[in-house]
């Protein structure tokens, strides 16, 4: 009778598979060559170690200040750790590169190319974060912004039922057909979050084309709840594979083998989320144009946070704008690169080079985290900062709460980013959409129920402490 110790003596790694294998071996009295042949079909594949040395990557970025030097040093160290992941074959960072997590995490402004592997952690929860542009002709920009403010939706949750947009039947059918998307929760989110923009750095921007003088609408947001739900499931599946085949890999760099059944379903789910996100932009643009009675002169979009495929290679772009047409089968125009609310949005084109891997920057990036930026502004009120940094533009916050972490000073110097785009031959600017104004979510969490509850609890604790102190003072008299 063959035992587990016998399998261990053959150099096999123990696991859940031992029990079923032993039953089969002893039931069929396998021995010798027959035993070895069977074990070869059921034993786990050898664990895949980290690469001995990081795969080289292209640095399309330079520093113009000590803060920027520190930022680049961290990004470089993080990339060097990431580039030892066994699936990685190439990488690059853009001028807007900045940290996006602990060491070894793909930075914002990073591109990582892998073979036969999809890494959910490299596209993160905001799958298909993207921008769409609509040229509305010679309309008054204030009228466009006022109208857009009445139609769009920022902040948590979805639209109220009476203001929901219709979910296209073909997108709903794709959700129902994919095991990653067919839950009641995902379907509910797909309906409720359609036509919503979320928070953070997402925006609705109205500006004027430098080339034509036309009024242009640009929106920036991603896949909202449906994308976040897919990311959560993807990370769980990737972690199961990581534990089985490459436990030395950092959990945030776990991957789903693209040729596995799970990998094929996940890739299909990503394409459905891409389609949903494009519709998320489109329904807002269509509703605004219809309300204005405007004829659309031109419309195009591009994602800048997604996974793109070329044969067995998967390009993970964490905040990088695809230039190569092979990455965008539905391309209808040039690419869109926003910088900050007070700066023009760049309209660019470009070709694939050795150093850009087919991508350009997606924006201006940050040198400081949101929290560190806020600390750097201590001494000035929100109102003072807002007035100083939005002079000359019509900047609005949907919740009427100023978010200083989204003011222009929170981002890298736009002129420096534009200079590096030229210096590293990353793209050619065709036009600029000069700012009239924009809408962002603002600091909605200031009035969030959880924050009010926390403040009320703290106030109650202080009141109790004061009461106890008063009693102590009276008793001592």
Helices and strands as residue ranges (DSSP letters): H 4-9, H 17-27, H 32-42, E 58-59, H 66-82, E 88-98, E 108-115, E 117-118, G 120-122, E 129-135, H 141-151, G 161-163, H 169-177, H 184-192, E 203-209, E 215-221, H 224-245, G 251-253, E 256-257, H 261-292, E 298-310, E 313-318, E 320-322, G 325-327, E 335-337, E 345-349, E 359-361, H 370-376, H 382-389, E 394-397, G 404-406, G 408-410, H 414-423, E 428-440, G 444-447, H 449-475
